[in-house]
Amino acid sequence: MDTPDPTDTQVLVVGAGPTGLLAACELLRRGVPTRIIDRAQAPMTVPKALSLWPRVLDILEDLGVADEVRAASVPIRAFSYFSERRPLASFTFADDLAARQLPQPETERILTERLRSLGGKIERGVRLLALDDVDFSGRIEATDGVTAILEHGDGQGPVERVRAPFVIGADGAGSSVRGQLGIGFQGTTYEMAFALVDARIDGYLPKDEILYYQAAGGTLVIVPQPEGVHRFLSVMPDGGGEVSVPMMQGILDERGPRGVRITEPVWQTVFRVHARRAVDFQRGRVFLMGDAAHVHSPAGGQGMNNGLQDAHNLAWKLAAVIRGESPSSLLGTYGQERSESTRRIVRDTDIQTRAWMFNGPLQVRARDAAFRFLDRTHTVSRFYTPVMAGRRLAYEPERDTQRPGGLTACRLRGRLPGGAKVGGTFPRRAALSAGISGPGADPGRWVLAVREPGRGRSAEWRAEIGHIAALRPQLRVRWIPRGVAAGDAFCGRPGYHLIRPDGHIAAHGHQDDLDRLEAELDTVLLRPAAG
């Protein structure tokens, strides 16, 4: 069975979890014909991943599903820590840094509805058997596509050969796509198993706090969910066995808040935690994302967020290359950027997970002293909660043309925590007010946000910027008057920020850096053919 027209599908997405769904949505809303398949016959029903952090909430807002997410989720306003049931520290989240808890099936439902509104659909019961014509040199130009061999109906249906210019593997930790590419999945597995029970309760637990009850026997984590459900997570007791409500109730009675009874279990499981990432995120025209590219501890609730940011990063780049707006070299930045981001997340979640397992007296005293210090100095709220929220995610610049010329104060400012920097995201409020981001913004356009100079050079500056933009139809100019606040975006001097379609700052410069700007634009955007 062959597809009648290979040009119908520009991108084949393997896997219809949150990451694959977001990738398909982002491609479709940029006009790229996309096909998404999943070997499962029905959507997942167990609430595996929960947390959606603000950077991902921004992405979902741009996609047009923010209202649905807010209506179905609950906010988390604090992480509260206890040592042997005594209050130890509480780290609060400002509204713009607070995560929302949404069970994974609800996230998938919302994304599936958006997929359908964009003209897409999930083809279920379709399994990837093989990939042919993969070029292992890594050069996009070496081939014009990849052939996927698909099996329908759990082996009862036909076998189909699909030719697609690009393939995305978003098919989970046991990825068939990764296996077909022969890419290693390096890392470690924690020795202990973790027990998880999602349940309704009798008694009081806060609805907007995640609680960490640390004791000699281990840490009990309690996470609120919508509709009065709470998640109870702990290292399995010595002796292992099966997870059960009585077992978790015993852990709760021993370490957790008094007077709370587990009454109605929703889901329970035992799992092992892995900290692994793919050696490469790309082979030629095939890409890995989400759990197919990385898995790590659930500490901090970063897993699904990391995968969704993979999808957001890759989709706009694929669309730009497919539409002939950017050179294929742009696709090489996907693995570079997302692999480094994943490395940092794996490191941070590993530190948190190992802290849960402290049981020696000296370890416990040192941990408790550290938490008290962090609580007293507000260090976590000032420096780390923005990292968890995704507000300080930044991709390291590759070229000097991405930075201002000379030794400028804004180069130093960009290194300070919270300072706008090349590779980071343009401040959200400024982006919304300027129409750079938001549900109504053009998802495929680059934006040049320009702070005007004084009156003496304003006309000249506008003319020069206008000439640069006129040569590149993919570029839109947004003028930011000097008297208008733009958050922490601008360094105080007249200048520009070149903003990618995903909201990250591709380049920054001042009045005398327009040659650098033109050189950078020629690297990331193709000029239309003359005539």
N, C-alpha and C positions, 0 to 999 in steps of 0.2 A: 504494500500500500504506500503510495507516494503522494505528497502534497501536490496539488495541481499547479501552484505558482509559488516558487521559492521566495519571491519578493514580498509575499503577504506577511511573512513573519521576519522582522528585523532582529528581534531578540527573543530567545527561548529561555524562560525562567523555570528552573527545576526546583520545585518546593513552594508550597503555598502557606507557609507560616507567616508571621508578621513581617519578617525581612523580605521574603519573596513577594508578598503582597504589596509592600510599600514600593519596592523596585518597579513592579509592574504598573502601579498607579502613577509613579513619577514619570515613567517612560510614556505612558498613554497620554498624560496631560501635556506632554511636550510633542505630541503628534507622532510617536514612534509605534508602529504596529508590533504588538507584543503578545506572546502566547505564554500562559502559565499553566503548568501541569503539577499534579501531586499524586503519588501512588496510593494515598489513603482514600478510601471510598467516601468518607464523611469528615467534616471538620472535627478538630480536637475538642474534647469536652472538659479535660482536666485543667485546673487553673495554675499552670506551671509558673510562668513569669508574671510579676505583678507591677513593678515600679515603672513609671514613666516620668523621667526627669525633665526640667524646663527646656533644655535645648531640643529634646525630641518633641516636647509639646509645641514648641515654635514650628517645627517641621510639620506636625499634624495640623497646626493652625493654617499654615500656608497651603496645605492640601485641601483645606476646607472642611475638616471634621472636628474642629475644636469644641464646638457646642455639644456634639455627641459624646466626646471623651469626657468633658466636664460633667455632663448629666449622669454618666454611668460610673464615675469614679469617686474616690474620696481623697482629700488632701492629707499629707503628712506634714505636720508643723514642728515636730521635734523628734530627736533620738534621745531617749532617757536611759541612763545606765545605773545599775545597782550592783553592789558587792555584798554577797551574803544577805540579800534583801534590803540592805541599807542604801539610801540614795547616794549616788556617787557623782554624777554629772548629768547635765541636760544641755543638749545643743539644739538651739531653735533655728528655724528657717524662716527668713522673710518670704513674703508672698511670691516674689519673683524667683525664689530659689527652692521653693517647696515642690516635692514630687507629688504625684497622684498615683493611687493604687487602683489598678484596673486588671482583673483577671485576664489571662491571655486569650481565652475564647471570646471575650468581649472585644478585645483589641482586634482580633481577627474578624469578628463580625462587622465592626465598623469599617475596617479597611476593605472587606469584601463588598460591602454596599457601595463604597466609593469606587471600587474597581468596576462594578456593574454600571454605575452612573457614567463612567468614562468609556463604556462600550466593551469592557473586558469581561472575561468569565474564567472560572477555574475549571480545568478539565481533570476530573478525579478518576482514580483507578487507572492512571497512566504511569508506567514505570520506565525509567531510563535503563536500557540494556547496555548501550555502548555509545562511545563517541568516536567518529572517524574523522580523518583529515585534520586532526589537531596538529598545529605546527609548534614543535617544542623549542624552537629557537627564540620564541617570544616576540617575533616581529609581526605586527598586525598586517603588514603588506605582503607577507609570505603566502597567504591564501586569501580567498574571498569569502570564506565562511567555514562552518563546521557542520558535519552531518551527524544527527542524533538518531539512534535506533530506539524506538519507543514501543513498548508492549502495552496493549489495552486490556482492561478487564481481568486483571490478575491472571494472565496467561490464557484466558478463554476467548479473548478478542483478537483482532488482527495485529500484526507487527507493522509499524510505520517507519519510513525513512523521512526525516525532516531536515532540510537544508536551511540553516539560519546564519546570517553574518556573525552573530554573537550569541554566546550561551552563558547564563548565570547559574551557578550552583548555590542554591539556598536550601539545600536538602538535609540539613541537620548534621549532628556530630558524626554520624556514620555515613557521611556523604558519598553517594555513588559517583558524583561528578569528581570529587577529590580523588577517589580510588581510580577512576578512569585516567586521570592525569598523572597518577603515580606520585602525588605530592605528599611529603611526610607531614605527620601531625605530632610535633614535638612537644614535650612537657612532662608533667608528673601527675600522679594520682595520689590523693591523700590516703593515708593508711586507714583511717577510721570511716565508718559509714554514718550518715546523718538520717535522723527520723523526722518526718514531717506529717503533721495532722492539720487539716483545715476543718474548722468546726464552729458551730454556734455555741453560745455559753449561757450559763446562769451566773450572775455576779456582775461586777463592774470592771471594765477595761476601757481606757481612753480610746476614742474613735479616731484620733488624729496624731497619735504618737506610736513610734516603734520602740518597744521595751527590750532591754538587754539585761537579763538577770544572770550575773556572773557568780559562780560558786565553785567550791573545790571539785565538785563532780562534773563541771563543765558549764557552758553557757546555754541558757534558754532564751530564744528570741521569739517575741510575740508581735505579729504584724496585723493591723486591722485591714479589712477588706470591705467592699460594699455589702449591704444587706445584712449587717450584723455578724458576718463571718470573721473569724480571726485565724491566723496561721501560727502554729506552734512548731518551732524548729529547734532541734537539739542533736548533739552527738549521741549516737546509739549507746545505751548503757553497756558495760562489760557483759560479755556473753552473747551479744547480738540478738538474733531471733527476729521475729516479725514485729513490725510496728503495730500498735493497737491503742485504742483509746485508754484502757486502764494503764498501760505503760506510760503514755504521755501524761495522764492525770497524776501518776506517781511522781514524775519529774516536776510537774507544775506544783504539786503539794510540797515537794522538797525544796525547790529553789524560787518559785515564782510568787506572785501576789496572792495573798490569802483570800479565801472566800470565793474563788472562781472555779466553776465546775464545767467541764466539757460535756455538752448534752447531745449534740446532733452533728456527727461527723459528715463532712462533705467529700473529703478526699484524704487519703493517707498513703504514704509510700516511704520506702527506704531507698536512699541513693548514695552514691559515692561522688565526691567532688574531684573534678579534673582541672588542671591548669595547663592548657595546651593551645597552640596556635599553629596554623599551617606554615610550612617553610616558605611557600610563595602563595600570594593571593591571586595570581594570574599566570596562565600559560597561553600565549598567543591571544586568541579571540575568546578564551574561556576564563571566567572569573569566579572566585569563591567569595561568599559573604555569610554573615551570621554565624551560627554554630558550625557550619561547614568549614569556616575559616578560624574559629576560635571558641574555646569554652573555658570557663573559669568559675571560681567560687561565687555563690549567690550573695556574698557579703556586699552590702551597699546597693544591691539591686541594679547592677549596671549591665547585665548580660543582654537583655533584649534591646536596651538603649544602644549598646555598641553595634548590634546587628542592624538596627534601623538607621544608624548613622552611616554604616557601610552602604546601605541601599541608596541613601540620599546622596552620598558622595559619588557613587558610580553612575547613577541614572542620568544626571545632567551631563556628565562627560560623554557617555555613550550617545545621548541625544545630539550633542553638539557635533560629534564626529560623524554620526550617521547623516545628519542634515548638511554636512559639508561646511560647517561654520568654524570648526577647529581642526587642527592637524591631529593625526592619530597618536602622535607623541603624548597628547594630553592624557590618554588612557594609562600610560605608564606611571602617572602620579597616583593612581588609585591605590595600588599595593604599597607604595612608599608611605603614603599618608596614613592609611588605615592600619598597616602593620605596626607603625610606631605608636599610634594611639592605643592599639590593643596591648602592646608591650607594657605601657604605663598602667593600664587598667588591671592586667594580670598581676603586676607587681603590687599595686595598692590593695587589691582584694586578697591577695595572699597574706599580706601583713595583717589585715583585719581578721582573717580566718584563724591565723596562728595565735592571735591575741585571745580568741574565744577559748583556746585550748590550754591556756596557762593554768597550772595547778600546783606548782611548787610555791612554798611560802615566800621566797625571795621574788619570784616572778610576779606573784599576786600583789605584793606590796609595791613593787616598782610600777606595775600596771595601774594600780589604784592611785598612786601618787601622780602619775602622768595624767590620768583623767582629771584629777582635782585641779592640777595646774592648768590644763587646757580649758576647763570650765571657768576658772577664776579669771583667766586672761582673755577669754573669748577668742582664743586663737583659732579654734575650729570654725566658728561662725565667720570670722574675717577672712581666713585663708583657704580652708578646705571645703566648706559647703559650696562655694562657687565652683570648685573643681568637680564635686559630685554632681552638681546641677548641669554641668557641661558648658558653663559660661566661660571657662578659661581654656577650652579646647583650642589648640592652635597648631597649624602645620608649619614646619620649619621652612622658611624661604629657600629656594634653590639658586636664585640668580641675584646679582647685585642690582639689576634693574627693578627689582621689587622694593628696594629701599630708597630713601632720599639720598642725594649726593652729599658728600662732605660729612664732617662730624657735627651732627645736629642733636639737640636736646631730645627730640622725639625718638631717636634711636634708643637712648637710655630709658626714656619713659615707657617704651614698649616692652622693656624687660621687667618692669615693676608689676607686681600682682594687681590685676584689675585694669591695667592700662591697655588701651586699644593697640594692637600690634598687627603687623603683616602676618597673615596666616590665621589670625583669630577671626571671630565673627564680628561684623559691624554691629555696634550696640543696638539692641532690639528696638528700643523706643524710638531712636533716631531713624532706624530703617522703616518702621511702620509710619512715622509721621511724614517721611519723604517719599512714601510709596515704593520703597525698594523691596520690602517684604510685605507679606499679608496675602489673604486669599485672592485679592484682586490683582496682585502684581503678576507681570509676565514671567513665567517660570523659566524661560529659556534665554533671558536677556542678561548681559553684563551691564552693570551700572557704574558710571563715573560720578561719584559724589564730590562736588567741587565747592570749596569755601572761597568766596570771592576776595580779592585783594582790595586795598583802598581805592578811592575814586580815581586816583591818578592812572592806575593801570587796569581798571575794570574792563573798559571797552576792548583793549588789546588782548587781555586775558580771555575774554569771552570769544573773541575772533579766533584765537589760536586753538582753544578747546573745540570750538565749532568745526574748524577745519579737520582736526583729528577725528572727531566723531563722524563727520560726513563720509569718511572713507570706509567706515565699518558699520554696516546696518545692524549688526548684532548689539551695538553699544547704545545705551541711553544715558543722557547727561541729566543729573539732578543738581540744580544750583542751590546751595545752602547759604542764604544771606548771612553776612557777618553778625548781624544782630540776633540771629535765631540760634537758640541753644540746640546742641546736637549731642547731648550726653557727654560721654568721655571720648567721642570719636576723633575729634580734631585736636591737634597739638598746640593750637594758638596761632600758628602761622597760616597764611593763605596757602592752600594746596588742594590736593585731590586724594581720594581713596578709590581705587579700582576694586569693585566688588563682584565676585563670582556669582553665578546663578544660585549657588547654595548658601549665599550670605557671608562667605568668608572673604576677608580682605586679601586680594591678590597682590596689590602693590600700593605704596603710599609715596608721595613726593610733594615738593613745594613749587613755587613759581618758576624756578630755574631748572626744573627737572622734567620738562616736557619731552626732551630727547629720550630720556630714560623711559618715560611713559610709552612713547611710540615704539621703542624697542621691545618693551614687554608685551604690548598689544600684538606686535607682529609674531611673537612667540606663541601666544595662546589663541589668536583669532586669525582666520584666513580672510584676506581681502577678496571681494567678489571679482570674477574675471572681467576684464575691460570689455566694453561693447554691449 
